[in-house]
Amino acid sequence: MNEALLDLLATRRSVKADRLQEPAPSGAELDRILTIAARVPDHKKLVPWRFMVFEGEARAAAGELFAEACRAEESEPSHVRIETERARFLRAPLVVAVISRIAKRPGAPEWEQILSAGAAAFSLCLAANALGYGTIWLTEWVAYSPLVRSGLGLAENERIVGFIHIGTPKEKSEERERPNLADIVTRWQPGA
């Protein structure tokens, strides 16, 4: 039994993006995280997801795209709002977009492919957490913006599952209330 793994799973916690700082994983560590994230259930071996890494100056360039999309898609956004969008990916030292890409394949429903992409996103978080980094999985409006999708070069069959912000936590995150098992677990009985 791997108690360390069970402890990680039992205690993992998201860290707010603005509470993540350098260092972030890079080089071999990031490759290891992404390799682990790619080891998820994948019916028909379609690899229905991919990763897009934003590090260094690419984070600021993405912020310019977000600011441009905000100006185009909202009526009269404030200066503060535009600056918030410019800084969106500067909150954490590394951001990885997990992108679902649906393949039309008999016997591989779209829903299963989307679930596989979600599993890749969470596995990415867990791998980073296991290496001592903090993470948070966010989508926010930019994941759904047509201009952002176009600016990131997404194909028609691709959607952003989430942006995983990664870095070293500035402080330990507080625990939050979790669901009571009695409220979320039922046991099916035949004839009931």
Secondary structure, 3 states (H helix, E strand, C coil): CCHHHHHHHHHCCCCCHHHEECCCCCHHHHHHHHHHHCCCCCHHHCCCEEEEEEECHHHHHHHHHHHHHHHHHCCCCCHHHHHHHHCHHHCCCEEEEEEEECCCCCCCCHHHHHHHHHHHHHHHHHHHHHCCCEEEEECCHHHCCHHHHHHCCCCCCEEEEEEEEEEEECCCCCCCCCCCHHHHCCCCCCCC
